[in-house]
Amino acid sequence: MGWLAWVDFLLRISRSQGIVRRYLVVNGFDGALTMLGLILGFLFSSPAELDLILNACLGAAIALAMSGTSSAYISEAAERKRALSQLEEAMLSDLHASAHGKAARWVPLFIAIINGAAPLAISLLILTPLWLARAGMALPLAPLPLAVMVALLLIFFLGVFLGRIAQTSWWRSGLQTLLVAALTAALIYLIGGH
């Protein structure tokens, strides 16, 4: 059995596919909104150097990734141990070496990786225009507005993904997530004193 097939098997027997999808979307959305908030904060403030903006955003992205990874691992490991203990009690046997035992040990790690990687990957995508500008590449817009556009596009696609999962209107779901982003932007603008 290949590595991906093995991961899929462990996720299926532990019924964790839905949890993985939720963590991917929830933490991806957190990463996108956090980057959107930081970039808009810089955009609505006095001009700042690109390196300062990149370092602040990268610091937040790394913190989100570390928080997501560690919190998911700790909570999922506890839940999986509890579920395995209950199954062992019901079956009156030690399941440590079984597929369920392996799932109890490995699934928290898989979930933690997804939970941490989602906000980091989305944050890095949003920061791409800033890196390109720092490298001297000509961009069609200034880097901060372009990064805002990338953030909004990714937020829309997260909504589309949710719509596909729920088998509802992907267009409506994408617009709902954009509405949250617009509300976030409006609050940042109003609270920022503009």
C-alpha positions as CSV (number, residue, x, y, z in Angstrom):
1,M,0.0,0.0,0.0
2,G,1.4,3.4,-1.0
3,W,1.8,6.2,1.4
4,L,-1.2,8.2,0.2
5,A,-3.4,5.1,0.1
6,W,-2.3,4.3,3.7
7,V,-3.2,7.9,4.8
8,D,-6.5,7.6,3.1
9,F,-7.2,4.3,4.7
10,L,-6.4,5.6,8.2
11,L,-8.6,8.7,7.6
12,R,-11.5,6.5,6.4
13,I,-11.4,4.0,9.3
14,S,-11.2,6.9,11.8
15,R,-13.9,8.8,9.9
16,S,-11.7,11.9,9.8
17,Q,-12.1,13.0,6.2
18,G,-14.7,15.6,7.2
19,I,-12.5,16.9,10.0
20,V,-9.5,17.3,7.6
21,R,-11.7,19.2,5.1
22,R,-13.1,21.5,7.9
23,Y,-9.6,22.3,9.2
24,L,-8.4,23.0,5.7
25,V,-11.1,25.5,5.1
26,V,-11.4,27.0,8.5
27,N,-7.7,27.6,9.0
28,G,-7.2,28.5,5.3
29,F,-9.9,31.1,5.9
30,D,-8.2,32.3,9.1
31,G,-4.9,32.7,7.2
32,A,-6.6,34.6,4.3
33,L,-8.5,37.0,6.6
34,T,-5.4,37.6,8.8
35,M,-3.3,38.5,5.8
36,L,-6.1,40.6,4.4
37,G,-6.4,42.4,7.7
38,L,-2.6,43.0,8.0
39,I,-2.3,44.2,4.4
40,L,-5.3,46.5,4.7
41,G,-3.9,47.8,7.9
42,F,-0.7,48.7,6.2
43,L,-2.6,50.1,3.1
44,F,-4.8,52.4,5.3
45,S,-1.8,53.6,7.3
46,S,1.2,55.8,6.5
47,P,3.4,54.2,3.9
48,A,5.7,51.5,5.3
49,E,8.7,49.8,3.7
50,L,8.0,46.5,1.8
51,D,10.4,44.6,4.0
52,L,8.5,45.7,7.2
53,I,5.2,44.6,5.7
54,L,6.6,41.3,4.5
55,N,8.2,40.5,7.9
56,A,5.0,41.4,9.8
57,C,2.8,39.3,7.5
58,L,5.3,36.4,7.5
59,G,5.5,36.5,11.3
60,A,1.7,36.3,11.5
61,A,1.6,33.4,8.9
62,I,4.2,31.4,10.8
63,A,2.4,32.0,14.1
64,L,-0.9,30.9,12.6
65,A,0.8,27.7,11.2
66,M,2.4,26.9,14.6
67,S,-0.8,27.6,16.5
68,G,-2.8,25.5,14.1
69,T,-0.4,22.6,14.1
70,S,0.1,22.4,17.8
71,S,-3.5,23.0,18.9
72,A,-4.8,20.5,16.4
73,Y,-2.3,17.9,17.4
74,I,-2.9,18.2,21.1
75,S,-6.7,18.2,20.9
76,E,-6.9,15.5,18.2
77,A,-4.4,13.2,20.0
78,A,-6.5,13.4,23.1
79,E,-9.8,12.7,21.3
80,R,-8.2,9.8,19.4
81,K,-6.8,8.2,22.5
82,R,-10.2,8.5,24.2
83,A,-12.0,7.0,21.2
84,L,-9.4,4.1,21.1
85,S,-9.8,3.5,24.8
86,Q,-13.6,3.3,24.4
87,L,-13.3,0.9,21.5
88,E,-10.9,-1.3,23.4
89,E,-13.3,-1.4,26.4
90,A,-16.1,-2.4,24.1
91,M,-14.1,-5.1,22.4
92,L,-12.3,-6.2,25.5
93,S,-8.9,-6.2,23.7
94,D,-5.8,-4.2,23.2
95,L,-6.0,-2.5,19.8
96,H,-2.6,-0.7,20.0
97,A,-1.1,-2.7,17.0
98,S,-4.3,-2.7,15.0
99,A,-5.3,-0.4,12.2
100,H,-7.4,1.5,14.7
101,G,-4.4,1.9,17.0
102,K,-2.3,3.2,14.1
103,A,-5.1,5.6,13.2
104,A,-5.2,6.9,16.8
105,R,-1.5,7.6,16.6
106,W,-1.2,8.9,13.1
107,V,-4.4,10.8,12.3
108,P,-3.7,13.5,14.8
109,L,-0.5,14.2,13.0
110,F,-2.1,14.3,9.6
111,I,-4.8,16.7,10.9
112,A,-2.2,18.9,12.6
113,I,-0.2,19.2,9.4
114,I,-3.3,20.2,7.4
115,N,-4.4,22.6,10.2
116,G,-1.0,24.3,10.2
117,A,-0.2,24.1,6.5
118,A,-3.5,25.6,5.3
119,P,-3.1,29.2,6.7
120,L,0.6,29.2,5.9
121,A,0.1,28.2,2.3
122,I,-2.7,30.6,1.7
123,S,-0.8,33.4,3.5
124,L,2.3,32.8,1.3
125,L,0.1,32.9,-1.8
126,I,-1.3,36.2,-0.7
127,L,2.2,37.6,-0.1
128,T,3.4,36.6,-3.5
129,P,2.9,40.1,-5.1
130,L,4.9,41.7,-2.3
131,W,7.8,39.3,-2.9
132,L,7.6,39.8,-6.6
133,A,7.7,43.6,-6.1
134,R,10.7,43.3,-3.7
135,A,12.5,41.2,-6.4
136,G,12.0,44.1,-8.8
137,M,9.3,42.5,-11.0
138,A,6.9,44.9,-12.7
139,L,3.4,44.4,-11.5
140,P,0.1,45.6,-13.1
141,L,-0.9,47.3,-9.7
142,A,0.9,48.3,-6.6
143,P,1.9,45.3,-4.5
144,L,-0.5,45.9,-1.6
145,P,-3.7,46.3,-3.7
146,L,-2.6,43.3,-5.7
147,A,-2.2,41.3,-2.5
148,V,-5.7,42.3,-1.4
149,M,-7.0,41.1,-4.8
150,V,-5.2,37.7,-4.3
151,A,-6.7,37.4,-0.8
152,L,-10.2,38.1,-2.0
153,L,-9.8,35.6,-4.9
154,L,-8.6,32.9,-2.5
155,I,-11.4,33.7,0.0
156,F,-13.9,33.4,-2.9
157,F,-12.4,30.0,-3.9
158,L,-12.6,28.7,-0.3
159,G,-16.3,29.6,-0.5
160,V,-16.6,27.8,-3.8
161,F,-14.9,24.7,-2.2
162,L,-17.5,24.8,0.6
163,G,-20.3,25.1,-1.8
164,R,-19.0,22.0,-3.7
165,I,-18.8,20.0,-0.4
166,A,-22.3,21.0,0.6
167,Q,-23.5,20.4,-2.9
168,T,-25.1,23.9,-3.0
169,S,-24.6,26.9,-5.2
170,W,-20.8,27.3,-5.4
171,W,-21.4,30.9,-6.7
172,R,-23.5,31.8,-3.6
173,S,-21.1,30.2,-1.2
174,G,-18.2,32.1,-2.8
175,L,-20.1,35.3,-2.5
176,Q,-20.9,34.6,1.2
177,T,-17.2,34.3,2.0
178,L,-16.5,37.5,0.0
179,L,-19.1,39.2,2.1
180,V,-17.2,38.2,5.2
181,A,-14.0,39.6,3.7
182,A,-15.8,42.9,2.7
183,L,-17.2,43.2,6.3
184,T,-13.7,42.6,7.7
185,A,-12.3,45.3,5.4
186,A,-15.0,47.8,6.3
187,L,-14.4,47.2,10.0
188,I,-10.6,47.7,9.6
189,Y,-11.2,50.9,7.6
190,L,-13.7,52.3,10.2
191,I,-11.6,51.4,13.2
192,G,-8.4,52.6,11.5
193,G,-9.9,56.1,11.8
194,H,-10.6,56.7,8.1
